Amino acid sequence: MEEIRRKTTLIIPALNEEGCIGKTIKEVPRDYVDEIIVVDGHSTDNTGQEARNALGPNDQFIEQKREKFGGAIYDGLDLANGDIVIIMDADGSQNPADIPKLLEKYSDHALVLASRYAQGGRSDDDTLVRWFGNRLFTKLTNLAHRMHVTDSLYLFCAISRGNFKKLGLQSHDYGICIEFLVKAKRAGLSFVEVPTVERPRISGKSKVNALRDGWKILRMIFHKY
């Protein structure tokens, strides 16, 4: 008997991603994604209209209620109908063509992580500072929490909706990347990595501040969960 494919929801947090969001949505392989939820952080540009023009009839565009990047993910999760949830950035740097690779490795007890630094992956968007910071924080995360991941700050991943909700995440800023991994490990999920190539963002500027956000991430690595 042929196995029934489980429904997949793609959550895309967005903030002032005009010129990126529409093109990113149009690249999503709809044979693999049943529902897209764009969570807009009250953009002041044309992000909203651009996203709505690209979304399908079964997709959702919502205004963010909670704060910051993590809050956008929680808002999307509240409305997700899929058995599987994928998180992806709005700027086009995370390639939607990699979604089938994530789903291919998915199982009910797995957290499938895209990785720029696993063998076969790379980043075409790294600066020297970002490369060094990403490597350092990943090494510290592995040491502090006895993990073996290659890319701890790249939250392009697939997980079951039920397991995601059970994690009980609290972080609202980019520290969510670390909390997500730590609590997934404690929940007994197996980590599976898929090498991916990070592309340069399509347009605009990154919202990440290396100093400010780096300090928050460092605190989360050594936080007592």
Protein Blocks (a to p, Z undefined) as FASTA:
>chain_A
ZZdddddddddddehighklmmmmmmpcfklmmbdcdddehiablmlmmmmmmpcfkbcc
dddfbgcjklmmmmmmmmpcbfbdcdddfkomacfklmmmmmmmgcfkbccdddfkbghi
acfkbcfklmmmmmmmmmmmmmmnopabfblklccdcddfklmmmnopabfblmlmmmmm
mmmmmnopacddddddddddfbdcdfbdfklmmmmmmmmmmpcZZ
